[in-house]
Amino acid sequence: QEMEALEHDLKAVEECYGENMLNLTCVRGFIKKLLDNAKVVRFLNTNHRDILAEFESIAAAESL
């Protein structure tokens, strides 16, 4: 019973993996474009430094 539940959970993860990776790739590209905009970076630096730091680490990541 426990093994069946694990197999079911694994199947669910496998089914969502491709779509999740596509979404993450798209979001990472969007964040990179945001960080190319000096006004956005200035605003985030002034008002939301924590978010800016996270965006910068996401944009700098070599892989997801």
PDBQT receptor file of N, H, CA, C and O in Angstrom, charges set to zero:
ATOM      1  N   GLN A   1       0.833  -1.195   0.000  1.00  0.00    +0.000 N 
ATOM      2  CA  GLN A   1       0.000   0.000   0.000  1.00  0.00    +0.000 C 
ATOM      3  C   GLN A   1       0.879   1.261   0.000  1.00  0.00    +0.000 C 
ATOM      4  O   GLN A   1       0.642   2.208  -0.750  1.00  0.00    +0.000 OA
ATOM      5  N   GLU A   2       1.888   1.238   0.858  1.00  0.00    +0.000 N 
ATOM      6  H   GLU A   2       2.081   0.469   1.468  1.00  0.00    +0.000 HD
ATOM      7  CA  GLU A   2       2.791   2.382   0.942  1.00  0.00    +0.000 C 
ATOM      8  C   GLU A   2       3.563   2.558  -0.373  1.00  0.00    +0.000 C 
ATOM      9  O   GLU A   2       3.777   3.679  -0.836  1.00  0.00    +0.000 OA
ATOM     10  N   MET A   3       3.975   1.437  -0.962  1.00  0.00    +0.000 N 
ATOM     11  H   MET A   3       3.801   0.526  -0.586  1.00  0.00    +0.000 HD
ATOM     12  CA  MET A   3       4.711   1.472  -2.224  1.00  0.00    +0.000 C 
ATOM     13  C   MET A   3       3.824   2.017  -3.347  1.00  0.00    +0.000 C 
ATOM     14  O   MET A   3       4.295   2.778  -4.192  1.00  0.00    +0.000 OA
ATOM     15  N   GLU A   4       2.571   1.638  -3.361  1.00  0.00    +0.000 N 
ATOM     16  H   GLU A   4       2.188   1.020  -2.675  1.00  0.00    +0.000 HD
ATOM     17  CA  GLU A   4       1.635   2.142  -4.367  1.00  0.00    +0.000 C 
ATOM     18  C   GLU A   4       1.455   3.642  -4.233  1.00  0.00    +0.000 C 
ATOM     19  O   GLU A   4       1.384   4.354  -5.234  1.00  0.00    +0.000 OA
ATOM     20  N   ALA A   5       1.383   4.121  -3.009  1.00  0.00    +0.000 N 
ATOM     21  H   ALA A   5       1.441   3.542  -2.195  1.00  0.00    +0.000 HD
ATOM     22  CA  ALA A   5       1.228   5.558  -2.778  1.00  0.00    +0.000 C 
ATOM     23  C   ALA A   5       2.466   6.304  -3.263  1.00  0.00    +0.000 C 
ATOM     24  O   ALA A   5       2.351   7.375  -3.858  1.00  0.00    +0.000 OA
ATOM     25  N   LEU A   6       3.647   5.744  -3.012  1.00  0.00    +0.000 N 
ATOM     26  H   LEU A   6       3.740   4.873  -2.529  1.00  0.00    +0.000 HD
ATOM     27  CA  LEU A   6       4.883   6.364  -3.490  1.00  0.00    +0.000 C 
ATOM     28  C   LEU A   6       4.940   6.387  -5.009  1.00  0.00    +0.000 C 
ATOM     29  O   LEU A   6       5.338   7.394  -5.596  1.00  0.00    +0.000 OA
ATOM     30  N   GLU A   7       4.554   5.304  -5.650  1.00  0.00    +0.000 N 
ATOM     31  H   GLU A   7       4.231   4.486  -5.173  1.00  0.00    +0.000 HD
ATOM     32  CA  GLU A   7       4.535   5.252  -7.110  1.00  0.00    +0.000 C 
ATOM     33  C   GLU A   7       3.555   6.272  -7.683  1.00  0.00    +0.000 C 
ATOM     34  O   GLU A   7       3.844   6.914  -8.693  1.00  0.00    +0.000 OA
ATOM     35  N   HIS A   8       2.425   6.417  -7.056  1.00  0.00    +0.000 N 
ATOM     36  H   HIS A   8       2.190   5.895  -6.236  1.00  0.00    +0.000 HD
ATOM     37  CA  HIS A   8       1.425   7.392  -7.489  1.00  0.00    +0.000 C 
ATOM     38  C   HIS A   8       1.982   8.805  -7.375  1.00  0.00    +0.000 C 
ATOM     39  O   HIS A   8       1.820   9.614  -8.289  1.00  0.00    +0.000 OA
ATOM     40  N   ASP A   9       2.632   9.104  -6.261  1.00  0.00    +0.000 N 
ATOM     41  H   ASP A   9       2.764   8.447  -5.518  1.00  0.00    +0.000 HD
ATOM     42  CA  ASP A   9       3.226  10.430  -6.051  1.00  0.00    +0.000 C 
ATOM     43  C   ASP A   9       4.332  10.700  -7.058  1.00  0.00    +0.000 C 
ATOM     44  O   ASP A   9       4.450  11.810  -7.576  1.00  0.00    +0.000 OA
ATOM     45  N   LEU A  10       5.138   9.691  -7.335  1.00  0.00    +0.000 N 
ATOM     46  H   LEU A  10       5.042   8.789  -6.915  1.00  0.00    +0.000 HD
ATOM     47  CA  LEU A  10       6.222   9.837  -8.304  1.00  0.00    +0.000 C 
ATOM     48  C   LEU A  10       5.673  10.120  -9.697  1.00  0.00    +0.000 C 
ATOM     49  O   LEU A  10       6.212  10.964 -10.412  1.00  0.00    +0.000 OA
ATOM     50  N   LYS A  11       4.626   9.435 -10.083  1.00  0.00    +0.000 N 
ATOM     51  H   LYS A  11       4.189   8.749  -9.502  1.00  0.00    +0.000 HD
ATOM     52  CA  LYS A  11       3.998   9.669 -11.386  1.00  0.00    +0.000 C 
ATOM     53  C   LYS A  11       3.489  11.097 -11.489  1.00  0.00    +0.000 C 
ATOM     54  O   LYS A  11       3.640  11.741 -12.528  1.00  0.00    +0.000 OA
ATOM     55  N   ALA A  12       2.892  11.588 -10.423  1.00  0.00    +0.000 N 
ATOM     56  H   ALA A  12       2.770  11.065  -9.580  1.00  0.00    +0.000 HD
ATOM     57  CA  ALA A  12       2.367  12.956 -10.419  1.00  0.00    +0.000 C 
ATOM     58  C   ALA A  12       3.497  13.967 -10.598  1.00  0.00    +0.000 C 
ATOM     59  O   ALA A  12       3.343  14.949 -11.324  1.00  0.00    +0.000 OA
ATOM     60  N   VAL A  13       4.616  13.732  -9.947  1.00  0.00    +0.000 N 
ATOM     61  H   VAL A  13       4.741  12.934  -9.357  1.00  0.00    +0.000 HD
ATOM     62  CA  VAL A  13       5.766  14.629 -10.064  1.00  0.00    +0.000 C 
ATOM     63  C   VAL A  13       6.323  14.570 -11.485  1.00  0.00    +0.000 C 
ATOM     64  O   VAL A  13       6.637  15.608 -12.067  1.00  0.00    +0.000 OA
ATOM     65  N   GLU A  14       6.447  13.371 -12.046  1.00  0.00    +0.000 N 
ATOM     66  H   GLU A  14       6.192  12.528 -11.573  1.00  0.00    +0.000 HD
ATOM     67  CA  GLU A  14       6.973  13.219 -13.403  1.00  0.00    +0.000 C 
ATOM     68  C   GLU A  14       6.101  13.930 -14.430  1.00  0.00    +0.000 C 
ATOM     69  O   GLU A  14       6.617  14.505 -15.388  1.00  0.00    +0.000 OA
ATOM     70  N   GLU A  15       4.791  13.896 -14.241  1.00  0.00    +0.000 N 
ATOM     71  H   GLU A  15       4.371  13.429 -13.463  1.00  0.00    +0.000 HD
ATOM     72  CA  GLU A  15       3.878  14.532 -15.175  1.00  0.00    +0.000 C 
ATOM     73  C   GLU A  15       4.002  16.054 -15.160  1.00  0.00    +0.000 C 
ATOM     74  O   GLU A  15       3.809  16.700 -16.191  1.00  0.00    +0.000 OA
ATOM     75  N   CYS A  16       4.316  16.620 -14.025  1.00  0.00    +0.000 N 
ATOM     76  H   CYS A  16       4.473  16.096 -13.189  1.00  0.00    +0.000 HD
ATOM     77  CA  CYS A  16       4.400  18.075 -13.883  1.00  0.00    +0.000 C 
ATOM     78  C   CYS A  16       5.796  18.627 -14.160  1.00  0.00    +0.000 C 
ATOM     79  O   CYS A  16       5.948  19.831 -14.365  1.00  0.00    +0.000 OA
ATOM     80  N   TYR A  17       6.806  17.778 -14.171  1.00  0.00    +0.000 N 
ATOM     81  H   TYR A  17       6.682  16.800 -14.005  1.00  0.00    +0.000 HD
ATOM     82  CA  TYR A  17       8.191  18.231 -14.241  1.00  0.00    +0.000 C 
ATOM     83  C   TYR A  17       8.475  19.079 -15.473  1.00  0.00    +0.000 C 
ATOM     84  O   TYR A  17       9.036  20.167 -15.344  1.00  0.00    +0.000 OA
ATOM     85  N   GLY A  18       8.106  18.617 -16.652  1.00  0.00    +0.000 N 
ATOM     86  H   GLY A  18       7.649  17.734 -16.756  1.00  0.00    +0.000 HD
ATOM     87  CA  GLY A  18       8.384  19.346 -17.890  1.00  0.00    +0.000 C 
ATOM     88  C   GLY A  18       7.737  20.717 -17.912  1.00  0.00    +0.000 C 
ATOM     89  O   GLY A  18       8.365  21.709 -18.282  1.00  0.00    +0.000 OA
ATOM     90  N   GLU A  19       6.483  20.762 -17.514  1.00  0.00    +0.000 N 
ATOM     91  H   GLU A  19       5.973  19.956 -17.214  1.00  0.00    +0.000 HD
ATOM     92  CA  GLU A  19       5.761  22.044 -17.483  1.00  0.00    +0.000 C 
ATOM     93  C   GLU A  19       6.376  22.992 -16.462  1.00  0.00    +0.000 C 
ATOM     94  O   GLU A  19       6.508  24.187 -16.726  1.00  0.00    +0.000 OA
ATOM     95  N   ASN A  20       6.750  22.474 -15.309  1.00  0.00    +0.000 N 
ATOM     96  H   ASN A  20       6.643  21.503 -15.095  1.00  0.00    +0.000 HD
ATOM     97  CA  ASN A  20       7.372  23.315 -14.280  1.00  0.00    +0.000 C 
ATOM     98  C   ASN A  20       8.705  23.879 -14.755  1.00  0.00    +0.000 C 
ATOM     99  O   ASN A  20       9.004  25.049 -14.518  1.00  0.00    +0.000 OA
ATOM    100  N   MET A  21       9.506  23.055 -15.423  1.00  0.00    +0.000 N 
ATOM    101  H   MET A  21       9.263  22.104 -15.616  1.00  0.00    +0.000 HD
ATOM    102  CA  MET A  21      10.794  23.525 -15.926  1.00  0.00    +0.000 C 
ATOM    103  C   MET A  21      10.595  24.603 -16.990  1.00  0.00    +0.000 C 
ATOM    104  O   MET A  21      11.338  25.583 -17.018  1.00  0.00    +0.000 OA
ATOM    105  N   LEU A  22       9.611  24.437 -17.856  1.00  0.00    +0.000 N 
ATOM    106  H   LEU A  22       9.007  23.640 -17.834  1.00  0.00    +0.000 HD
ATOM    107  CA  LEU A  22       9.310  25.447 -18.862  1.00  0.00    +0.000 C 
ATOM    108  C   LEU A  22       8.900  26.756 -18.195  1.00  0.00    +0.000 C 
ATOM    109  O   LEU A  22       9.364  27.826 -18.588  1.00  0.00    +0.000 OA
ATOM    110  N   ASN A  23       8.046  26.676 -17.203  1.00  0.00    +0.000 N 
ATOM    111  H   ASN A  23       7.669  25.807 -16.883  1.00  0.00    +0.000 HD
ATOM    112  CA  ASN A  23       7.612  27.876 -16.474  1.00  0.00    +0.000 C 
ATOM    113  C   ASN A  23       8.787  28.564 -15.789  1.00  0.00    +0.000 C 
ATOM    114  O   ASN A  23       8.909  29.788 -15.843  1.00  0.00    +0.000 OA
ATOM    115  N   LEU A  24       9.642  27.788 -15.152  1.00  0.00    +0.000 N 
ATOM    116  H   LEU A  24       9.543  26.794 -15.109  1.00  0.00    +0.000 HD
ATOM    117  CA  LEU A  24      10.802  28.369 -14.470  1.00  0.00    +0.000 C 
ATOM    118  C   LEU A  24      11.749  29.039 -15.456  1.00  0.00    +0.000 C 
ATOM    119  O   LEU A  24      12.299  30.102 -15.166  1.00  0.00    +0.000 OA
ATOM    120  N   THR A  25      11.940  28.429 -16.610  1.00  0.00    +0.000 N 
ATOM    121  H   THR A  25      11.493  27.566 -16.845  1.00  0.00    +0.000 HD
ATOM    122  CA  THR A  25      12.806  29.000 -17.636  1.00  0.00    +0.000 C 
ATOM    123  C   THR A  25      12.242  30.325 -18.139  1.00  0.00    +0.000 C 
ATOM    124  O   THR A  25      12.978  31.296 -18.313  1.00  0.00    +0.000 OA
ATOM    125  N   CYS A  26      10.943  30.359 -18.369  1.00  0.00    +0.000 N 
ATOM    126  H   CYS A  26      10.345  29.570 -18.227  1.00  0.00    +0.000 HD
ATOM    127  CA  CYS A  26      10.299  31.591 -18.829  1.00  0.00    +0.000 C 
ATOM    128  C   CYS A  26      10.391  32.695 -17.773  1.00  0.00    +0.000 C 
ATOM    129  O   CYS A  26      10.687  33.846 -18.095  1.00  0.00    +0.000 OA
ATOM    130  N   VAL A  27      10.142  32.349 -16.546  1.00  0.00    +0.000 N 
ATOM    131  H   VAL A  27       9.901  31.414 -16.284  1.00  0.00    +0.000 HD
ATOM    132  CA  VAL A  27      10.199  33.331 -15.462  1.00  0.00    +0.000 C 
ATOM    133  C   VAL A  27      11.618  33.856 -15.285  1.00  0.00    +0.000 C 
ATOM    134  O   VAL A  27      11.819  35.048 -15.054  1.00  0.00    +0.000 OA
ATOM    135  N   ARG A  28      12.594  32.973 -15.394  1.00  0.00    +0.000 N 
ATOM    136  H   ARG A  28      12.431  32.005 -15.582  1.00  0.00    +0.000 HD
ATOM    137  CA  ARG A  28      13.990  33.398 -15.279  1.00  0.00    +0.000 C 
ATOM    138  C   ARG A  28      14.346  34.390 -16.388  1.00  0.00    +0.000 C 
ATOM    139  O   ARG A  28      15.032  35.381 -16.138  1.00  0.00    +0.000 OA
ATOM    140  N   GLY A  29      13.887  34.127 -17.598  1.00  0.00    +0.000 N 
ATOM    141  H   GLY A  29      13.329  33.322 -17.801  1.00  0.00    +0.000 HD
ATOM    142  CA  GLY A  29      14.117  35.057 -18.700  1.00  0.00    +0.000 C 
ATOM    143  C   GLY A  29      13.452  36.395 -18.450  1.00  0.00    +0.000 C 
ATOM    144  O   GLY A  29      14.030  37.441 -18.745  1.00  0.00    +0.000 OA
ATOM    145  N   PHE A  30      12.242  36.373 -17.907  1.00  0.00    +0.000 N 
ATOM    146  H   PHE A  30      11.773  35.523 -17.668  1.00  0.00    +0.000 HD
ATOM    147  CA  PHE A  30      11.526  37.605 -17.595  1.00  0.00    +0.000 C 
ATOM    148  C   PHE A  30      12.261  38.408 -16.531  1.00  0.00    +0.000 C 
ATOM    149  O   PHE A  30      12.377  39.629 -16.636  1.00  0.00    +0.000 OA
ATOM    150  N   ILE A  31      12.757  37.721 -15.510  1.00  0.00    +0.000 N 
ATOM    151  H   ILE A  31      12.663  36.729 -15.425  1.00  0.00    +0.000 HD
ATOM    152  CA  ILE A  31      13.502  38.401 -14.442  1.00  0.00    +0.000 C 
ATOM    153  C   ILE A  31      14.767  39.039 -15.005  1.00  0.00    +0.000 C 
ATOM    154  O   ILE A  31      15.119  40.158 -14.632  1.00  0.00    +0.000 OA
ATOM    155  N   LYS A  32      15.453  38.329 -15.904  1.00  0.00    +0.000 N 
ATOM    156  H   LYS A  32      15.167  37.420 -16.207  1.00  0.00    +0.000 HD
ATOM    157  CA  LYS A  32      16.646  38.903 -16.523  1.00  0.00    +0.000 C 
ATOM    158  C   LYS A  32      16.305  40.182 -17.282  1.00  0.00    +0.000 C 
ATOM    159  O   LYS A  32      17.041  41.166 -17.208  1.00  0.00    +0.000 OA
ATOM    160  N   LYS A  33      15.191  40.166 -18.011  1.00  0.00    +0.000 N 
ATOM    161  H   LYS A  33      14.593  39.366 -18.071  1.00  0.00    +0.000 HD
ATOM    162  CA  LYS A  33      14.772  41.373 -18.744  1.00  0.00    +0.000 C 
ATOM    163  C   LYS A  33      14.430  42.504 -17.780  1.00  0.00    +0.000 C 
ATOM    164  O   LYS A  33      14.757  43.661 -18.042  1.00  0.00    +0.000 OA
ATOM    165  N   LEU A  34      13.777  42.178 -16.672  1.00  0.00    +0.000 N 
ATOM    166  H   LEU A  34      13.512  41.238 -16.459  1.00  0.00    +0.000 HD
ATOM    167  CA  LEU A  34      13.473  43.204 -15.673  1.00  0.00    +0.000 C 
ATOM    168  C   LEU A  34      14.744  43.852 -15.145  1.00  0.00    +0.000 C 
ATOM    169  O   LEU A  34      14.811  45.069 -14.976  1.00  0.00    +0.000 OA
ATOM    170  N   LEU A  35      15.743  43.031 -14.890  1.00  0.00    +0.000 N 
ATOM    171  H   LEU A  35      15.689  42.042 -15.028  1.00  0.00    +0.000 HD
ATOM    172  CA  LEU A  35      16.988  43.545 -14.325  1.00  0.00    +0.000 C 
ATOM    173  C   LEU A  35      17.813  44.325 -15.352  1.00  0.00    +0.000 C 
ATOM    174  O   LEU A  35      18.755  45.025 -14.981  1.00  0.00    +0.000 OA
ATOM    175  N   ASP A  36      17.474  44.213 -16.622  1.00  0.00    +0.000 N 
ATOM    176  H   ASP A  36      16.708  43.644 -16.923  1.00  0.00    +0.000 HD
ATOM    177  CA  ASP A  36      18.124  45.023 -17.655  1.00  0.00    +0.000 C 
ATOM    178  C   ASP A  36      17.570  46.443 -17.674  1.00  0.00    +0.000 C 
ATOM    179  O   ASP A  36      18.160  47.336 -18.283  1.00  0.00    +0.000 OA
ATOM    180  N   ASN A  37      16.441  46.649 -17.011  1.00  0.00    +0.000 N 
ATOM    181  H   ASN A  37      15.962  45.924 -16.516  1.00  0.00    +0.000 HD
ATOM    182  CA  ASN A  37      15.792  47.961 -16.967  1.00  0.00    +0.000 C 
ATOM    183  C   ASN A  37      16.301  48.716 -15.729  1.00  0.00    +0.000 C 
ATOM    184  O   ASN A  37      16.028  48.327 -14.593  1.00  0.00    +0.000 OA
ATOM    185  N   ALA A  38      17.037  49.789 -15.971  1.00  0.00    +0.000 N 
ATOM    186  H   ALA A  38      17.260  50.105 -16.893  1.00  0.00    +0.000 HD
ATOM    187  CA  ALA A  38      17.653  50.550 -14.877  1.00  0.00    +0.000 C 
ATOM    188  C   ALA A  38      16.614  51.130 -13.920  1.00  0.00    +0.000 C 
ATOM    189  O   ALA A  38      16.855  51.187 -12.714  1.00  0.00    +0.000 OA
ATOM    190  N   LYS A  39      15.470  51.558 -14.434  1.00  0.00    +0.000 N 
ATOM    191  H   LYS A  39      15.274  51.511 -15.413  1.00  0.00    +0.000 HD
ATOM    192  CA  LYS A  39      14.433  52.130 -13.562  1.00  0.00    +0.000 C 
ATOM    193  C   LYS A  39      13.876  51.080 -12.608  1.00  0.00    +0.000 C 
ATOM    194  O   LYS A  39      13.624  51.363 -11.437  1.00  0.00    +0.000 OA
ATOM    195  N   VAL A  40      13.687  49.877 -13.116  1.00  0.00    +0.000 N 
ATOM    196  H   VAL A  40      13.892  49.647 -14.067  1.00  0.00    +0.000 HD
ATOM    197  CA  VAL A  40      13.176  48.795 -12.270  1.00  0.00    +0.000 C 
ATOM    198  C   VAL A  40      14.197  48.460 -11.184  1.00  0.00    +0.000 C 
ATOM    199  O   VAL A  40      13.838  48.301 -10.017  1.00  0.00    +0.000 OA
ATOM    200  N   VAL A  41      15.460  48.356 -11.569  1.00  0.00    +0.000 N 
ATOM    201  H   VAL A  41      15.751  48.486 -12.516  1.00  0.00    +0.000 HD
ATOM    202  CA  VAL A  41      16.507  48.034 -10.593  1.00  0.00    +0.000 C 
ATOM    203  C   VAL A  41      16.613  49.130  -9.539  1.00  0.00    +0.000 C 
ATOM    204  O   VAL A  41      16.765  48.841  -8.352  1.00  0.00    +0.000 OA
ATOM    205  N   ARG A  42      16.534  50.371  -9.966  1.00  0.00    +0.000 N 
ATOM    206  H   ARG A  42      16.411  50.606 -10.930  1.00  0.00    +0.000 HD
ATOM    207  CA  ARG A  42      16.598  51.494  -9.020  1.00  0.00    +0.000 C 
ATOM    208  C   ARG A  42      15.422  51.438  -8.046  1.00  0.00    +0.000 C 
ATOM    209  O   ARG A  42      15.599  51.633  -6.843  1.00  0.00    +0.000 OA
ATOM    210  N   PHE A  43      14.223  51.171  -8.565  1.00  0.00    +0.000 N 
ATOM    211  H   PHE A  43      14.079  51.013  -9.542  1.00  0.00    +0.000 HD
ATOM    212  CA  PHE A  43      13.042  51.077  -7.708  1.00  0.00    +0.000 C 
ATOM    213  C   PHE A  43      13.189  49.934  -6.702  1.00  0.00    +0.000 C 
ATOM    214  O   PHE A  43      12.944  50.109  -5.508  1.00  0.00    +0.000 OA
ATOM    215  N   LEU A  44      13.591  48.771  -7.198  1.00  0.00    +0.000 N 
ATOM    216  H   LEU A  44      13.790  48.629  -8.167  1.00  0.00    +0.000 HD
ATOM    217  CA  LEU A  44      13.742  47.627  -6.298  1.00  0.00    +0.000 C 
ATOM    218  C   LEU A  44      14.836  47.874  -5.263  1.00  0.00    +0.000 C 
ATOM    219  O   LEU A  44      14.694  47.488  -4.103  1.00  0.00    +0.000 OA
ATOM    220  N   ASN A  45      15.914  48.510  -5.676  1.00  0.00    +0.000 N 
ATOM    221  H   ASN A  45      16.029  48.823  -6.618  1.00  0.00    +0.000 HD
ATOM    222  CA  ASN A  45      17.004  48.797  -4.749  1.00  0.00    +0.000 C 
ATOM    223  C   ASN A  45      16.557  49.754  -3.653  1.00  0.00    +0.000 C 
ATOM    224  O   ASN A  45      16.988  49.637  -2.506  1.00  0.00    +0.000 OA
ATOM    225  N   THR A  46      15.702  50.690  -4.004  1.00  0.00    +0.000 N 
ATOM    226  H   THR A  46      15.352  50.785  -4.936  1.00  0.00    +0.000 HD
ATOM    227  CA  THR A  46      15.218  51.672  -3.031  1.00  0.00    +0.000 C 
ATOM    228  C   THR A  46      14.146  51.084  -2.112  1.00  0.00    +0.000 C 
ATOM    229  O   THR A  46      14.143  51.343  -0.909  1.00  0.00    +0.000 OA
ATOM    230  N   ASN A  47      13.240  50.295  -2.683  1.00  0.00    +0.000 N 
ATOM    231  H   ASN A  47      13.242  50.085  -3.661  1.00  0.00    +0.000 HD
ATOM    232  CA  ASN A  47      12.057  49.869  -1.932  1.00  0.00    +0.000 C 
ATOM    233  C   ASN A  47      12.013  48.395  -1.524  1.00  0.00    +0.000 C 
ATOM    234  O   ASN A  47      11.354  48.033  -0.549  1.00  0.00    +0.000 OA
ATOM    235  N   HIS A  48      12.712  47.559  -2.268  1.00  0.00    +0.000 N 
ATOM    236  H   HIS A  48      13.248  47.853  -3.060  1.00  0.00    +0.000 HD
ATOM    237  CA  HIS A  48      12.606  46.110  -2.015  1.00  0.00    +0.000 C 
ATOM    238  C   HIS A  48      13.952  45.432  -2.244  1.00  0.00    +0.000 C 
ATOM    239  O   HIS A  48      14.093  44.622  -3.160  1.00  0.00    +0.000 OA
ATOM    240  N   ARG A  49      14.920  45.752  -1.433  1.00  0.00    +0.000 N 
ATOM    241  H   ARG A  49      14.806  46.409  -0.689  1.00  0.00    +0.000 HD
ATOM    242  CA  ARG A  49      16.272  45.204  -1.616  1.00  0.00    +0.000 C 
ATOM    243  C   ARG A  49      16.300  43.687  -1.513  1.00  0.00    +0.000 C 
ATOM    244  O   ARG A  49      17.075  43.035  -2.212  1.00  0.00    +0.000 OA
ATOM    245  N   ASP A  50      15.471  43.121  -0.658  1.00  0.00    +0.000 N 
ATOM    246  H   ASP A  50      14.841  43.651  -0.091  1.00  0.00    +0.000 HD
ATOM    247  CA  ASP A  50      15.451  41.672  -0.503  1.00  0.00    +0.000 C 
ATOM    248  C   ASP A  50      14.983  40.985  -1.783  1.00  0.00    +0.000 C 
ATOM    249  O   ASP A  50      15.537  39.960  -2.181  1.00  0.00    +0.000 OA
ATOM    250  N   ILE A  51      13.974  41.545  -2.418  1.00  0.00    +0.000 N 
ATOM    251  H   ILE A  51      13.524  42.378  -2.095  1.00  0.00    +0.000 HD
ATOM    252  CA  ILE A  51      13.477  40.981  -3.675  1.00  0.00    +0.000 C 
ATOM    253  C   ILE A  51      14.528  41.134  -4.768  1.00  0.00    +0.000 C 
ATOM    254  O   ILE A  51      14.756  40.209  -5.548  1.00  0.00    +0.000 OA
ATOM    255  N   LEU A  52      15.164  42.295  -4.826  1.00  0.00    +0.000 N 
ATOM    256  H   LEU A  52      14.979  43.046  -4.193  1.00  0.00    +0.000 HD
ATOM    257  CA  LEU A  52      16.212  42.527  -5.813  1.00  0.00    +0.000 C 
ATOM    258  C   LEU A  52      17.329  41.500  -5.652  1.00  0.00    +0.000 C 
ATOM    259  O   LEU A  52      17.818  40.963  -6.646  1.00  0.00    +0.000 OA
ATOM    260  N   ALA A  53      17.732  41.226  -4.440  1.00  0.00    +0.000 N 
ATOM    261  H   ALA A  53      17.336  41.663  -3.632  1.00  0.00    +0.000 HD
ATOM    262  CA  ALA A  53      18.799  40.248  -4.195  1.00  0.00    +0.000 C 
ATOM    263  C   ALA A  53      18.388  38.862  -4.696  1.00  0.00    +0.000 C 
ATOM    264  O   ALA A  53      19.195  38.156  -5.301  1.00  0.00    +0.000 OA
ATOM    265  N   GLU A  54      17.159  38.480  -4.449  1.00  0.00    +0.000 N 
ATOM    266  H   GLU A  54      16.504  39.053  -3.958  1.00  0.00    +0.000 HD
ATOM    267  CA  GLU A  54      16.672  37.176  -4.918  1.00  0.00    +0.000 C 
ATOM    268  C   GLU A  54      16.602  37.128  -6.436  1.00  0.00    +0.000 C 
ATOM    269  O   GLU A  54      16.997  36.134  -7.046  1.00  0.00    +0.000 OA
ATOM    270  N   PHE A  55      16.103  38.197  -7.052  1.00  0.00    +0.000 N 
ATOM    271  H   PHE A  55      15.783  39.005  -6.557  1.00  0.00    +0.000 HD
ATOM    272  CA  PHE A  55      16.047  38.261  -8.513  1.00  0.00    +0.000 C 
ATOM    273  C   PHE A  55      17.439  38.148  -9.113  1.00  0.00    +0.000 C 
ATOM    274  O   PHE A  55      17.634  37.455 -10.111  1.00  0.00    +0.000 OA
ATOM    275  N   GLU A  56      18.403  38.825  -8.508  1.00  0.00    +0.000 N 
ATOM    276  H   GLU A  56      18.244  39.388  -7.697  1.00  0.00    +0.000 HD
ATOM    277  CA  GLU A  56      19.770  38.769  -9.013  1.00  0.00    +0.000 C 
ATOM    278  C   GLU A  56      20.357  37.362  -8.897  1.00  0.00    +0.000 C 
ATOM    279  O   GLU A  56      21.079  36.913  -9.786  1.00  0.00    +0.000 OA
ATOM    280  N   SER A  57      20.048  36.675  -7.810  1.00  0.00    +0.000 N 
ATOM    281  H   SER A  57      19.461  37.040  -7.088  1.00  0.00    +0.000 HD
ATOM    282  CA  SER A  57      20.570  35.312  -7.667  1.00  0.00    +0.000 C 
ATOM    283  C   SER A  57      19.898  34.361  -8.653  1.00  0.00    +0.000 C 
ATOM    284  O   SER A  57      20.541  33.446  -9.168  1.00  0.00    +0.000 OA
ATOM    285  N   ILE A  58      18.620  34.568  -8.918  1.00  0.00    +0.000 N 
ATOM    286  H   ILE A  58      18.097  35.312  -8.500  1.00  0.00    +0.000 HD
ATOM    287  CA  ILE A  58      17.914  33.737  -9.910  1.00  0.00    +0.000 C 
ATOM    288  C   ILE A  58      18.496  33.972 -11.299  1.00  0.00    +0.000 C 
ATOM    289  O   ILE A  58      18.748  33.027 -12.045  1.00  0.00    +0.000 OA
ATOM    290  N   ALA A  59      18.708  35.248 -11.638  1.00  0.00    +0.000 N 
ATOM    291  H   ALA A  59      18.503  36.016 -11.032  1.00  0.00    +0.000 HD
ATOM    292  CA  ALA A  59      19.233  35.594 -12.964  1.00  0.00    +0.000 C 
ATOM    293  C   ALA A  59      20.660  35.082 -13.147  1.00  0.00    +0.000 C 
ATOM    294  O   ALA A  59      21.052  34.740 -14.263  1.00  0.00    +0.000 OA
ATOM    295  N   ALA A  60      21.427  35.024 -12.086  1.00  0.00    +0.000 N 
ATOM    296  H   ALA A  60      21.108  35.302 -11.180  1.00  0.00    +0.000 HD
ATOM    297  CA  ALA A  60      22.829  34.597 -12.175  1.00  0.00    +0.000 C 
ATOM    298  C   ALA A  60      22.991  33.081 -12.162  1.00  0.00    +0.000 C 
ATOM    299  O   ALA A  60      24.060  32.568 -12.492  1.00  0.00    +0.000 OA
ATOM    300  N   ALA A  61      21.950  32.373 -11.786  1.00  0.00    +0.000 N 
ATOM    301  H   ALA A  61      21.081  32.789 -11.517  1.00  0.00    +0.000 HD
ATOM    302  CA  ALA A  61      22.039  30.916 -11.679  1.00  0.00    +0.000 C 
ATOM    303  C   ALA A  61      22.340  30.300 -13.040  1.00  0.00    +0.000 C 
ATOM    304  O   ALA A  61      21.734  30.665 -14.047  1.00  0.00    +0.000 OA
ATOM    305  N   GLU A  62      23.276  29.367 -13.057  1.00  0.00    +0.000 N 
ATOM    306  H   GLU A  62      23.768  29.070 -12.239  1.00  0.00    +0.000 HD
ATOM    307  CA  GLU A  62      23.643  28.682 -14.294  1.00  0.00    +0.000 C 
ATOM    308  C   GLU A  62      22.583  27.660 -14.708  1.00  0.00    +0.000 C 
ATOM    309  O   GLU A  62      22.334  27.454 -15.896  1.00  0.00    +0.000 OA
ATOM    310  N   SER A  63      21.969  27.029 -13.721  1.00  0.00    +0.000 N 
ATOM    311  H   SER A  63      22.171  27.196 -12.755  1.00  0.00    +0.000 HD
ATOM    312  CA  SER A  63      20.943  26.032 -14.026  1.00  0.00    +0.000 C 
ATOM    313  C   SER A  63      19.816  26.152 -13.022  1.00  0.00    +0.000 C 
ATOM    314  O   SER A  63      19.969  26.756 -11.960  1.00  0.00    +0.000 OA
ATOM    315  N   LEU A  64      18.687  25.571 -13.371  1.00  0.00    +0.000 N 
ATOM    316  H   LEU A  64      18.562  25.081 -14.233  1.00  0.00    +0.000 HD
ATOM    317  CA  LEU A  64      17.532  25.634 -12.473  1.00  0.00    +0.000 C 
ATOM    318  C   LEU A  64      17.528  24.413 -11.648  1.00  0.00    +0.000 C 
ATOM    319  O   LEU A  64      16.644  24.238 -10.810  1.00  0.00    +0.000 OA
TER     320      LEU A  64
